[in-house]
Amino acid sequence: MLRRRSPSGEAGRRALLLHGLGSSESCWDAFVAHRPPDLELWTAGLPWRAGGTYAVAERDDTAWITEAVRRTPGRVDVVIAHSYASVLLLTLLTGMAAAGRDPREELGIQGAVLVSPFYRQRPDDFTWAELPGFLDLLRLGAEDGILARSRKPLAADLRAEMAERSCEQLGPHWVVRHLHAYLHTPFLPVGLVGLPVHVVTGDRDPIAPPVEGATLAARLGNASIDRIDGCAHTPMAERPDRFSLAVQQFLTTLPAGHPPAAVN
């Protein structure tokens, strides 16, 4: 499900926004309100969204991203992916690079922004002892998303209850697929990615440690990084003005964009 989030007829570049696991298109609302000038925004509702598909088909999850890019009217200049979607986008880009395929030629993408990405450099960076904690982090992630999107203060016990319900609705299938994608990151040939990539992390992120984003940016073939102060896991919702500035500065490093899409 694709939705244009900026007025039609804007000139400049076009961005596709991809939400994380158990989140939704609403996680981008604050950024939409603070978007850089002349940036046309589209959001994609993906199967791993809150209230999405419970039992998923056996399909490569990166295929959903490829389909969303290709179905966006016009051509997408920049893909901005948060959390789980950032790992899938990274997996897609490394797979294309390893096969000698250029996302600029094949998909029209000029750059990518990875927001709060998960990444570890070595397989033994994961331990058996931390596995139970992954479930707690997913609950914390759900609570963080609820807090970031809430328009009024919520009591801690209510947030925790809502987060638990969100995880129940998400189901075990997506949790396992998220963990599988995360465990696979040490095997991704990230150094082969020549597409410009900008990594954005929050300095207080308890879910995707900012050090992992810094490690990823250092290992990518063509990357830059912004670490936003006072942010947890959703900088585009917590500090939309600062996040918008990071995106705008990254856009200035890219080639000229595509004309605005015509939508009936």
Backbone hydrogen bonds in HBPLUS format (Angstrom, degrees):
<---DONOR---> <-ACCEPTOR-->    atom                        ^
c    i                          cat <-CA-CA->   ^        H-A-AA   ^      H-
h    n   atom  resd res      DA  || num        DHA   H-A  angle D-A-AA Bond
n    s   type  num  typ     dist DA aas  dist angle  dist       angle   num
A0045-GLY N   A0001-MET O   2.73 MM  44  4.99 163.1  1.76 150.6 156.7     1
A0003-ARG N   A0043-THR O   2.98 MM  40  5.39 146.6  2.10 152.8 159.1     2
A0043-THR N   A0003-ARG O   2.91 MM  40  5.39 159.6  1.96 151.3 156.5     3
A0005-ARG N   A0041-LEU O   2.74 MM  36  5.24 174.9  1.74 144.7 146.3     4
A0013-ARG N   A0038-ASP O   3.17 MM  25  6.63 128.3  2.45 156.1 167.0     5
A0040-GLU N   A0013-ARG O   2.75 MM  27  6.08 167.9  1.77 164.3 160.6     6
A0077-ASP N   A0014-ARG O   2.92 MM  63  5.32 144.7  2.05 134.8 146.0     7
A0078-VAL N   A0014-ARG O   3.18 MM  64  6.57 158.7  2.22 152.4 157.5     8
A0015-ALA N   A0040-GLU O   2.75 MM  25  6.13 161.7  1.79 170.8 177.2     9
A0042-TRP N   A0015-ALA O   2.92 MM  27  6.20 143.5  2.05 156.9 168.3    10
A0016-LEU N   A0078-VAL O   2.95 MM  62  6.46 153.4  2.03 156.5 165.2    11
A0080-ILE N   A0016-LEU O   2.86 MM  64  6.12 169.4  1.87 162.0 165.4    12
A0017-LEU N   A0042-TRP O   2.75 MM  25  6.08 159.2  1.80 157.0 164.1    13
A0044-ALA N   A0017-LEU O   3.26 MM  27  6.45 149.7  2.35 178.1 169.2    14
A0018-LEU N   A0080-ILE O   2.86 MM  62  6.19 162.1  1.90 158.2 160.9    15
A0082-HIS N   A0018-LEU O   3.00 MM  64  6.23 157.7  2.05 161.0 166.5    16
A0023-SER N   A0020-GLY O   3.28 MM   3  5.41 159.5  2.32 123.1 121.3    17
A0022-GLY N   A0048-TRP O   2.82 MM  26  5.95 164.8  1.84 172.9 168.5    18
A0050-ALA N   A0023-SER O   2.61 MM  27  5.16 161.3  1.65 153.3 155.1    19
A0027-CYS N   A0024-SER O   3.12 MM   3  5.93 169.5  2.13 122.2 125.4    20
A0028-TRP N   A0025-GLU O   3.16 MM   3  5.99 170.1  2.17 122.2 125.3    21
A0029-ASP N   A0026-SER O   3.08 MM   3  5.19 169.0  2.09 111.4 114.9    22
A0032-VAL N   A0028-TRP O   2.87 MM   4  6.09 157.0  1.92 160.9 168.7    23
A0033-ALA N   A0029-ASP O   3.14 MM   4  6.46 152.4  2.22 146.9 153.3    24
A0034-HIS N   A0030-ALA O   3.19 MM   4  6.45 128.6  2.47 134.4 147.8    25
A0034-HIS N   A0031-PHE O   2.95 MM   3  4.93 132.9  2.17  96.7 110.6    26
A0035-ARG N   A0032-VAL O   3.41 MM   3  5.00 169.4  2.43 101.1 101.5    27
A0049-ARG N   A0046-LEU O   2.97 MM   3  5.64 150.5  2.06 133.4 132.6    28
A0052-GLY N   A0049-ARG O   2.92 MM   3  5.01 146.2  2.03 134.5 129.0    29
A0059-ARG N   A0057-ALA O   2.81 MM   2  5.57 122.4  2.15 113.3  96.2    30
A0063-ALA N   A0060-ASP O   2.90 MM   3  5.58 151.9  1.98 118.6 127.0    31
A0064-TRP N   A0061-ASP O   3.14 MM   3  5.63 146.3  2.26 109.3 117.2    32
A0065-ILE N   A0062-THR O   3.06 MM   3  5.28 125.8  2.36 100.4 113.7    33
A0066-THR N   A0062-THR O   3.13 MM   4  6.52 163.3  2.16 154.1 157.9    34
A0067-GLU N   A0063-ALA O   2.92 MM   4  6.07 159.4  1.97 145.4 151.2    35
A0068-ALA N   A0064-TRP O   2.96 MM   4  6.11 154.8  2.02 140.3 147.1    36
A0069-VAL N   A0065-ILE O   2.94 MM   4  6.20 161.3  1.97 156.7 161.1    37
A0070-ARG N   A0066-THR O   3.02 MM   4  6.23 164.6  2.04 149.6 153.9    38
A0071-ARG N   A0067-GLU O   2.89 MM   4  5.99 140.3  2.05 145.5 156.3    39
A0072-THR N   A0068-ALA O   3.15 MM   4  6.18 123.3  2.48 139.5 150.6    40
A0072-THR N   A0069-VAL O   3.40 MM   3  5.47 149.8  2.50  98.8 107.0    41
A0110-GLN N   A0077-ASP O   2.65 MM  33  5.05 159.7  1.68 136.3 143.7    42
A0111-GLY N   A0077-ASP O   3.19 MM  34  6.60 137.5  2.38 159.0 161.3    43
A0079-VAL N   A0111-GLY O   3.30 MM  32  6.83 151.5  2.39 144.8 148.6    44
A0113-VAL N   A0079-VAL O   2.89 MM  34  6.28 160.9  1.92 153.5 156.6    45
A0081-ALA N   A0113-VAL O   2.93 MM  32  6.29 160.8  1.97 177.7 174.4    46
A0115-VAL N   A0081-ALA O   2.82 MM  34  5.96 174.0  1.82 169.8 168.2    47
A0085-ALA N   A0082-HIS O   3.06 MM   3  5.41 130.5  2.31 148.6 135.9    48
A0083-SER N   A0115-VAL O   2.86 MM  32  6.14 158.5  1.90 169.0 173.6    49
A0086-SER N   A0083-SER O   2.90 MM   3  5.18 129.6  2.16 104.3 118.6    50
A0087-VAL N   A0083-SER O   3.30 MM   4  6.80 144.8  2.43 149.8 159.1    51
A0087-VAL N   A0084-TYR O   3.12 MM   3  5.29 124.9  2.43  99.3 112.6    52
A0088-LEU N   A0084-TYR O   3.13 MM   4  6.51 156.1  2.19 149.1 155.8    53
A0089-LEU N   A0085-ALA O   2.85 MM   4  6.05 157.5  1.90 146.5 152.7    54
A0090-LEU N   A0086-SER O   2.93 MM   4  6.05 156.6  1.98 140.6 147.2    55
A0091-THR N   A0087-VAL O   2.89 MM   4  6.09 152.6  1.96 143.2 151.0    56
A0092-LEU N   A0088-LEU O   2.88 MM   4  6.15 153.8  1.95 147.8 154.8    57
A0093-LEU N   A0089-LEU O   2.93 MM   4  6.18 164.9  1.95 154.0 157.2    58
A0094-THR N   A0090-LEU O   2.95 MM   4  6.11 162.9  1.98 151.1 155.7    59
A0095-GLY N   A0091-THR O   2.99 MM   4  6.04 153.5  2.07 142.2 149.8    60
A0096-MET N   A0092-LEU O   3.01 MM   4  6.25 157.4  2.06 149.9 155.7    61
A0097-ALA N   A0093-LEU O   2.95 MM   4  6.13 159.4  1.99 145.5 151.6    62
A0098-ALA N   A0094-THR O   2.90 MM   4  6.04 161.3  1.93 148.7 153.3    63
A0099-ALA N   A0095-GLY O   3.17 MM   4  6.31 138.7  2.35 136.5 146.7    64
A0099-ALA N   A0096-MET O   3.17 MM   3  5.14 127.4  2.46  93.5 107.2    65
A0101-ARG N   A0096-MET O   2.74 MM   5  4.85 160.9  1.78 156.4 149.9    66
A0100-GLY N   A0097-ALA O   3.03 MM   3  5.05 160.4  2.07 105.3 110.6    67
A0105-GLU N   A0102-ASP O   3.08 MM   3  5.44 124.7  2.40 106.2 118.7    68
A0106-GLU N   A0102-ASP O   2.89 MM   4  6.07 166.6  1.91 159.1 163.7    69
A0107-LEU N   A0103-PRO O   2.87 MM   4  5.10 152.2  1.95 122.2 131.2    70
A0108-GLY N   A0103-PRO O   3.06 MM   5  6.38 115.6  2.49 141.2 155.6    71
A0108-GLY N   A0104-ARG O   3.19 MM   4  4.47 126.7  2.49 100.3 111.4    72
A0112-ALA N   A0196-PRO O   3.02 MM  84  6.52 148.0  2.13 150.7 160.7    73
A0198-HIS N   A0112-ALA O   2.83 MM  86  6.32 157.5  1.88 154.6 162.2    74
A0114-LEU N   A0198-HIS O   2.87 MM  84  6.24 150.6  1.96 148.3 158.1    75
A0200-VAL N   A0114-LEU O   2.90 MM  86  6.19 164.1  1.93 155.3 156.4    76
A0116-SER N   A0200-VAL O   2.80 MM  84  6.12 171.3  1.81 173.0 176.0    77
A0125-ASP N   A0122-ARG O   2.98 MM   3  5.35 160.1  2.02 114.3 118.4    78
A0126-PHE N   A0123-PRO O   3.21 MM   3  6.08 170.7  2.22 120.7 123.5    79
A0130-GLU N   A0127-THR O   3.34 MM   3  5.68 142.2  2.49 102.6 111.5    80
A0131-LEU N   A0128-TRP O   3.14 MM   3  5.59 160.1  2.18 113.7 119.8    81
A0133-GLY N   A0130-GLU O   2.96 MM   3  5.26 124.8  2.27 107.0 121.9    82
A0134-PHE N   A0131-LEU O   2.98 MM   3  5.41 149.7  2.08 112.8 121.5    83
A0137-LEU N   A0133-GLY O   2.93 MM   4  6.25 150.1  2.02 148.7 157.4    84
A0138-LEU N   A0134-PHE O   2.97 MM   4  6.27 148.6  2.07 144.9 152.9    85
A0139-ARG N   A0135-LEU O   3.05 MM   4  6.37 155.8  2.11 147.2 153.3    86
A0140-LEU N   A0136-ASP O   2.87 MM   4  6.12 157.0  1.92 145.5 152.7    87
A0141-GLY N   A0137-LEU O   2.73 MM   4  5.95 147.4  1.83 143.0 152.7    88
A0142-ALA N   A0138-LEU O   2.96 MM   4  6.22 154.8  2.02 146.0 151.7    89
A0143-GLU N   A0139-ARG O   2.93 MM   4  6.23 157.2  1.98 149.4 155.9    90
A0144-ASP N   A0140-LEU O   2.78 MM   4  5.97 153.3  1.85 147.4 155.3    91
A0145-GLY N   A0141-GLY O   2.96 MM   4  6.17 156.9  2.01 147.0 152.5    92
A0146-ILE N   A0142-ALA O   3.03 MM   4  6.26 154.9  2.10 144.6 151.3    93
A0147-LEU N   A0143-GLU O   2.93 MM   4  6.13 159.9  1.97 149.5 154.8    94
A0148-ALA N   A0144-ASP O   2.93 MM   4  6.12 158.2  1.98 148.2 154.1    95
A0149-ARG N   A0145-GLY O   3.07 MM   4  6.18 146.7  2.19 143.2 151.1    96
A0150-SER N   A0146-ILE O   3.01 MM   4  5.93 123.7  2.33 140.4 153.5    97
A0158-LEU N   A0155-ALA O   3.09 MM   3  5.28 120.5  2.46 100.8 115.4    98
A0159-ARG N   A0155-ALA O   2.96 MM   4  6.26 160.9  1.99 158.7 164.4    99
A0160-ALA N   A0156-ALA O   2.97 MM   4  6.19 160.0  2.01 149.0 154.3   100
A0161-GLU N   A0157-ASP O   3.01 MM   4  6.17 152.7  2.09 138.9 146.3   101
A0162-MET N   A0158-LEU O   2.89 MM   4  6.11 160.9  1.93 152.4 157.4   102
A0163-ALA N   A0159-ARG O   2.85 MM   4  6.04 153.4  1.92 148.3 156.1   103
A0164-GLU N   A0160-ALA O   2.97 MM   4  6.17 156.3  2.02 145.9 151.7   104
A0165-ARG N   A0161-GLU O   3.05 MM   4  6.26 157.5  2.10 145.9 152.0   105
A0166-SER N   A0162-MET O   2.91 MM   4  6.12 151.6  1.99 143.5 151.7   106
A0167-CYS N   A0163-ALA O   2.98 MM   4  6.27 154.0  2.04 148.0 154.2   107
A0168-GLU N   A0164-GLU O   2.97 MM   4  6.26 152.2  2.05 145.5 153.4   108
A0169-GLN N   A0165-ARG O   2.97 MM   4  6.23 155.8  2.03 149.3 155.3   109
A0170-LEU N   A0166-SER O   2.97 MM   4  6.18 145.3  2.09 140.9 151.0   110
A0171-GLY N   A0167-CYS O   3.04 MM   4  6.31 155.1  2.11 148.0 153.0   111
A0176-VAL N   A0172-PRO O   3.01 MM   4  6.20 161.9  2.05 155.2 158.2   112
A0177-ARG N   A0173-HIS O   3.07 MM   4  6.34 156.0  2.13 144.8 151.9   113
A0178-HIS N   A0174-TRP O   2.85 MM   4  6.00 153.3  1.92 146.3 153.1   114
A0179-LEU N   A0175-VAL O   3.04 MM   4  6.29 164.5  2.06 148.5 152.4   115
A0180-HIS N   A0176-VAL O   2.87 MM   4  6.09 155.4  1.93 147.6 154.9   116
A0181-ALA N   A0177-ARG O   3.00 MM   4  6.17 160.3  2.04 145.5 150.1   117
A0182-TYR N   A0178-HIS O   2.97 MM   4  6.22 158.7  2.01 152.7 158.8   118
A0183-LEU N   A0179-LEU O   2.86 MM   4  6.03 165.5  1.88 153.4 157.1   119
A0184-HIS N   A0180-HIS O   3.10 MM   4  6.20 130.9  2.35 138.4 150.6   120
A0184-HIS N   A0181-ALA O   3.27 MM   3  5.16 134.5  2.49  91.3 103.6   121
A0185-THR N   A0182-TYR O   3.12 MM   3  5.48 158.6  2.17 110.2 116.6   122
A0187-PHE N   A0184-HIS O   2.97 MM   3  5.64 152.6  2.05 123.0 131.1   123
A0188-LEU N   A0185-THR O   3.15 MM   3  5.31 168.5  2.16 112.2 115.8   124
A0190-VAL N   A0188-LEU O   2.81 MM   2  5.48 135.2  2.01 108.2  94.3   125
A0192-LEU N   A0189-PRO O   3.02 MM   3  5.84 166.3  2.04 124.5 128.9   126
A0193-VAL N   A0190-VAL O   3.17 MM   3  5.62 161.3  2.21 112.9 118.4   127
A0197-VAL N   A0222-ASN O   2.95 MM  25  6.28 153.8  2.02 155.9 162.9   128
A0224-SER N   A0197-VAL O   2.97 MM  27  6.50 142.2  2.12 151.8 163.1   129
A0199-VAL N   A0224-SER O   2.88 MM  25  6.23 167.7  1.89 148.5 150.1   130
A0226-ASP N   A0199-VAL O   2.81 MM  27  6.26 150.7  1.90 160.4 170.2   131
A0201-THR N   A0226-ASP O   2.95 MM  25  6.42 159.7  1.99 160.3 167.1   132
A0228-ILE N   A0201-THR O   2.83 MM  27  6.21 164.5  1.86 166.0 161.8   133
A0205-ASP N   A0202-GLY O   3.26 MM   3  5.30 159.7  2.31 116.7 113.9   134
A0203-ASP N   A0228-ILE O   3.08 MM  25  5.97 166.0  2.10 147.9 146.7   135
A0204-ARG N   A0231-CYS O   2.72 MM  27  5.41 146.1  1.83 169.1 172.1   136
A0212-GLU N   A0209-PRO O   2.88 MM   3  5.58 145.9  1.99 120.1 129.0   137
A0214-ALA N   A0210-PRO O   3.04 MM   4  6.39 154.8  2.11 150.2 157.2   138
A0215-THR N   A0211-VAL O   2.95 MM   4  6.14 154.9  2.01 142.3 148.9   139
A0216-LEU N   A0212-GLU O   2.96 MM   4  6.14 159.7  2.01 146.1 151.6   140
A0217-ALA N   A0213-GLY O   2.94 MM   4  6.15 164.3  1.97 149.3 153.2   141
A0218-ALA N   A0214-ALA O   3.06 MM   4  6.23 152.1  2.14 144.8 151.9   142
A0219-ARG N   A0215-THR O   3.15 MM   4  6.35 136.4  2.35 141.3 152.4   143
A0219-ARG N   A0216-LEU O   3.05 MM   3  5.19 131.5  2.29 100.1 113.3   144
A0220-LEU N   A0216-LEU O   2.96 MM   4  6.13 137.1  2.14 154.4 166.2   145
A0237-ALA N   A0234-THR O   2.97 MM   3  5.57 149.5  2.07 117.6 126.3   146
A0238-GLU N   A0234-THR O   2.93 MM   4  6.11 158.7  1.98 153.5 160.3   147
A0239-ARG N   A0235-PRO O   2.86 MM   4  5.28 159.4  1.90 133.1 140.2   148
A0243-PHE N   A0239-ARG O   2.86 MM   4  6.04 161.5  1.89 159.8 166.2   149
A0244-SER N   A0240-PRO O   2.84 MM   4  5.83 156.1  1.90 139.7 146.3   150
A0245-LEU N   A0241-ASP O   3.10 MM   4  6.34 151.2  2.19 140.8 148.2   151
A0246-ALA N   A0242-ARG O   3.09 MM   4  6.38 153.2  2.16 144.0 150.8   152
A0247-VAL N   A0243-PHE O   3.02 MM   4  6.36 157.8  2.07 152.2 157.8   153
A0248-GLN N   A0244-SER O   2.83 MM   4  6.03 163.8  1.85 151.8 156.9   154
A0249-GLN N   A0245-LEU O   2.93 MM   4  6.10 162.5  1.96 152.0 155.7   155
A0250-PHE N   A0246-ALA O   3.12 MM   4  6.30 151.7  2.21 140.8 148.5   156
A0251-LEU N   A0247-VAL O   2.91 MM   4  6.19 153.5  1.98 152.2 159.8   157
A0252-THR N   A0248-GLN O   3.28 MM   4  6.60 141.4  2.44 142.9 151.6   158
A0253-THR N   A0250-PHE O   3.01 MM   3  5.53 156.0  2.07 113.0 120.6   159
A0254-LEU N   A0251-LEU O   3.05 MM   3  5.35 165.3  2.07 113.4 118.2   160
